[in-house]
Amino acid sequence: MEPTFSSKLMRDLATEPKKAYRHLGSENGQAFIGLVADFRAAIFAGDVPMGPISATRVEDGFVLDWFVSSGCTLKTVIDARGAGDEAWKDSHRIQLKALTIGGEVLA
């Protein structure tokens, strides 16, 4: 699956482990880098191990929330055409939108 990023910060966190560890802490940074690796290894969003903790349809796509680690979640956006609440599973592109850590949002 091809990840895209909503901001330079999100790109840096996903592509530069040292920045992820510095901004997120060791445990959260390692878990986030692992989730990004799962995205890259998957062909479609539905192939990502564990799947999202929630999927909400919005206009022409879905907002998916993913568990990163305790107190840390990742919000992503997927464009998905088609009917049904599981149309997101066939998407091959995912946008990393924001991380929430203990109430603080990094976007």
Residue pairs with C-beta under 8 A, 6 or more apart in sequence:
1 39
1 40
1 42
1 43
1 44
1 45
1 47
1 48
1 91
1 92
1 93
1 94
2 92
2 93
2 94
3 14
3 36
3 39
3 40
3 93
3 94
3 95
3 96
4 93
4 94
4 95
4 96
5 11
5 14
5 95
5 96
6 77
6 95
6 96
6 97
6 98
6 107
7 107
9 23
9 106
9 107
10 96
10 97
10 98
10 99
10 106
10 107
12 19
13 19
13 20
13 23
13 24
13 32
13 99
13 106
14 20
14 32
14 33
14 36
14 96
17 29
17 33
20 29
20 32
20 33
21 29
21 30
22 29
23 29
23 106
24 32
24 72
24 99
24 101
24 106
25 101
27 69
28 68
28 69
28 72
28 101
31 68
31 69
31 72
32 68
32 69
32 72
32 74
32 99
35 66
35 68
35 74
36 96
38 48
38 49
39 48
39 94
42 48
43 92
44 89
44 90
44 91
44 92
45 64
45 78
45 88
45 89
45 90
45 91
45 92
45 94
46 86
46 88
46 89
46 90
48 66
50 67
52 64
52 65
52 66
52 76
53 65
53 66
53 67
53 73
54 64
54 65
55 62
55 63
55 64
55 85
55 86
55 88
56 62
56 63
56 64
57 85
60 79
60 80
60 81
61 77
61 78
61 79
61 80
61 88
62 77
62 78
62 80
62 87
62 88
63 75
63 76
63 77
63 97
64 75
64 76
64 77
64 78
64 88
64 94
65 73
65 74
65 75
65 76
66 73
66 74
66 75
66 76
67 73
68 74
68 99
71 101
71 102
72 99
72 100
72 101
72 102
73 99
73 100
74 96
74 97
74 98
74 99
74 100
75 97
75 98
75 99
75 100
76 94
76 95
76 96
76 97
77 94
77 95
77 97
78 88
78 91
78 93
78 94
78 95
79 91
79 93
80 87
80 88
80 90
80 91
81 87
82 90
97 107
98 105
98 106
98 107
99 105
99 106
99 107
100 106
